[in-house]
Amino acid sequence: MTPSPAADFLRRMLRIRIFERKAAELYSAGKIRGFLHLYDGQEAIAVGSFRALRPEDAVVANYREHAHAIERGVAPRRVMAELLGKTSGVSRGRGGSMHLFDAATHFYGGFAIVAEGLPVAAGLALARRMTRQPGLVACYFGDGATDEGEFHETMNLAALWNLPLLFLCENNFYAMGTALSRRQARTDIALKAGAYGMPAEAVDGQDVFAVAEATRRAAEAVRRGEGPRFIEFRTYRFRAHSMYDPELYRSREEVEKARVRDPIALLAGRLRRGGTLDDAAYAAMEREVEAEVDEAANFAAGEPVESVEDLLKDVVGGRPS
């Protein structure tokens, strides 16, 4: 990995972190309503894995999906507008934080129910097989989704039908407030894929290079027609489950210990040791990203909300569009 792509990785991870920081600020100010689930600590997964995806691939995410949408190519201003409920948002302000959707980039959600996106991903993969469309389907989900029946049903059908499906599990070791070890007898999630005859591996989700390389290998196998692949990215979220979460289930000491392996700090340190980054360059990168995020927030703040007269458009039984 040459310094240029590595610096791009760093900038992209910073953009996600600062975007989420701004979202938390706006939520605290009452500008964002409903639930808000932030991605701090998991940035290396979105940034590294999307490097292996192509424009024709489809992406299905979960409710912690701001980073996935931005990395997929959805403009940060459109994501921010959606969070603020504005008509210029990707779902016209009707979906909010958990329901981002952008057909132009083949980004198909944004699903609020745990594991809900998994069978949708299988359907998309089957449709591609039947209509001979190019590309694979990348399905992102958390460790909590592996508790659900949809997870096992989807894994089984994907393997049985040899679907072009890439399972990407972001294991942050908590399903809302319940630790993985308190929910599952088998905590090695990657091993579960073996029950369905599916090749799988566990990867350090804090190392953007490891994420990128593992996803590249798995995606190439899927593209060769070798069936679905499974990757468990072991990571940690630094913020609470959502902005509503009082976070009583883990100690401050545990979180601070995990921050030692902040993916952004790890990559910045690697670049510093390699002589391709110094404090001035890092500060300049932060300022550029902050300006980009501020522009997105200012754009969203100035956009209109949907008029009362249009609220029933596209609703079954409502007025026609």
N, C-alpha and C positions, 0 to 999 in steps of 0.2 A: 504494500500500500504506500504510494508516494505521498509526500506532504500535502499536495493539493487536494486529493480526495479526502485525506484525513482532516484537513482544515474545514472542508465542506461538511463533513460529518459533525464536527464541533459546532459549526455555525447553525446547522439544522437542529441539533439538540438544544442549543441555547434558545433558538426561536420557539421551540415547544415549551421550554421551561418558562420563558418570559411571557409567552401567550397565556399560559395557565396562571401565572402570577397576576396578570392583568384581569383575567376572568374572575379570580378569587376577590380581587379588589372591587370589581364591579358588582359582584354578588353581595359583598359586605355592604355596599352602598345602596342595595335594593334595586339595582338596575337589571340584574338577572334574577328571574324567578324560577321556582320549582327546584328540581334536584340538579346538582352540579358535582360531577366526579372528575377529579383531576389526576394527571398522569405523572406528576413529579417523581423521579426516580426510575422510571421505565423508559426514558427517552431513547436509549440505545436500541431497543427492540424495534420501534417504529422506523427509526432512521436506518438502521442496518438492514432490516428485512426488506424494506421497500426497494432497496438497491437491486434486489434480485427479481423484482417484478417488472412486467412489461405493460405498455399502455393497453394492450388488448385483454389483459388479465382482469378478472372481476375480484372485488374485495368486499368481504363481509366482516364487520367489526361488532363490538359490543357497546355498552353504554359509556365506556371510558374511551371515546373514540375521536376526540378533537385532534390528537396527534396523527392518527391514521388518515383522517380526511386531509389535513394540511400536507402530510407527506405524499399523499396520493396526487396532489396537485390542485386541490380546492383552495381558492384564494383565502388567506386568513381573514380578510375583511368580510367575506361571505359567511365564514364560520362564526365570526364575532357577531355579525348581524343576526344570525340565527339564534345565538345565545340570548340576544337582547329582544328577540321576538319581532324582528323587523321584516318587512316584505322582501327586502333584497337578500335575505338569508337563503341558504341552500334549500330549505323547505318552506320558504315564504313566511318564516317565523312561526309556523304551526307545529314544528317538531321539537324545537328547543335543543338543549344539550344532548339528549339521548337519542335523537332521531335525525341525525345528519344523513343526507342522501344526495347524490349527484350522479345522474345517469351519464353525463358527458365524460366523466372519468371512470365509469364503471364502479362507482363506490355505492354499494347497496346497503347502507346502514351500518351503524346506529340501531341497536335493538335494546329496549329497556328491560326485557325479561331475561333472566339468566339462562343461557344456552339456547335462546330463541333463534339466534342466527345460524346455528349449526345445520338444522334441516333445510333452511333456506339455501345455504351454501351447497348442500348436496343436490337440491333441486336445480340450482344454477349450473352445477357441474354436469348433471344428467342432461339438461337442456342443450348444453354445448356439445355433448357427445352426440345427441340425437340429431342436431342440426349441423353438425360438423363445423362448428365455430372454432376459431383458434383460441389459444390461451387457456390458462388454468384458473381455478378459483382459490383464493387465499382466504382462509377463515381464521380470524383472531378471536380468542375467548380467554377468560380467566380461569384460574384453578377451581373456582366455585362452580363453573359450568360442568366440570367432570363429576360432580355429585348428582347430576340430573340424568333422567332416562333418555332425553334427546341426544345427549352425548354418545351414549352407547349405541342407540339406534342408528345414528348417523355414521359412526365409525364402522359399524357392521355393514351397512349398505354401501358405503364408499369402497370398502375392501371387496365386497361381494361383486359389485358392478365395475370394479377397476376404474373408478372415477378420477378425473384430473383435479384432485383436491389436495390442497396443502393445509394441514391442520397446524396452527401456530398458537400454542398455549402460553399465555403470559402468567406464569405462576408467581404471584407476589405473596403467597403463603397465608393469605387471609381471604375468606369469603365473607364480605362485610366485616363482622366482628369476630368470626370464628376461625381459629387457627387450623391449618391443614391437618395437623397431628391430632386434633380433637374431632375431626370429621371423617377421616378416611383411615382404614386399617393399613392400606398400602399407599404410602406417601410419595413413592417414586412414580410420578404420573406418566413418564415416558414408557414405563413398563406396561402400562395398560394397553398401549397400541399392539403389543405382542399378542394379546388375546385375540386380535382380529387379523393376525398375520401381516401386520403393517410395520415396515421399517421405521424406527424412531430413534431419537437421541435427545439427551438433555444437554443444554448449552448455558454457559454463563451469560445471563441476560444483561449484565452490566458492562460487558465488553463488546463494543460496537463492531469490532473486527470479527470476533467469534460469531456474532449474530449474522453478519453479512455473509461470511463464508459458509456457515451451516445452511442458511436459507438458499444460497446459490446452489449448493450440492443437491438439496432436496428438490428445489424447483426444476433443476435440469433432469432429475430422474422422473418427475411427474411429466415433464414435456416429452420425454422419450417414450411415454406410454407405459411406464413401469408401475402404474397404480399410485394410490395416495401415499403421502409421507406425513410424518408427525414430528414436530419439534416442541420440546418443553423448554421455554426460556425461563431460567430461574432468576427472579428479580425481587424488588421490594418497593412498595409505594411509600414515599416519605410523608404524604399527607394522610389524613383520615379517609375512610371509605368515601364519604361525601361531605359536603359543607355542613350537613345536618348532624354529622356523626360526632358525639362527644369523646370518642376514642378512649373508652374506659377499659378496653380489652388488652392493651399492651402498654408497656412502660415507656417513659421518655428515654430511659437509658437504652432500651432496645432500638428505638428509632435512631438515636445518635450513633450507636454502634454501626447500624446499617449505612449511615451517611458516609462512613469512611470509604465505602465503595460507590460513591456517587459516580454515575457513568460519565458525567460531564467533567468532573474533577479528574477522573482516571485518564480520560483522553487528553485533557489539557496538560496534565503532568507528563504524559508520554511525549507530547509534542515539545514541551519545554526541555525535556531530557535529550531529545533529538536535535535541539537547536533551531527548530522551525517556528517557535512561538515564544514571545516574551510578554511581560506584564502590559506593556504599551499596546502591543498588537491585540492581546486579549481584551483589554479595555475598549479599544476601538471597535472590535467585533461586537461587544456587548452594546455599545452605543448605537451601532447600525441596526442591530436587531430590535432594540428598544424603540427606535424611531419607526421601524416597520410596524411593530405591534401597536404603538400609539396611533399611527395613521389608520390602522384597521379599526381601533376602538373609536376614533374620532369620526370615521366614516359611518360606522354602525350607529353611533349616537345621533347622527344627523338624518338618518333614514326614517321613513314613515312606518307606523304600524298599520296593519290591515284595517280598512274601514269597517264599521259596524255592518254596513249594507252588504259587505262581501263575506261575512263570517260563515254563512251557510253554503257558499260555493264549494263544490266538490264533496259535499256531505250527503250521504244517502238520505233521500227524502227532503233535501234542501233545495235551494234554487239552482237551476242549471248554470254552468259556467258560460 
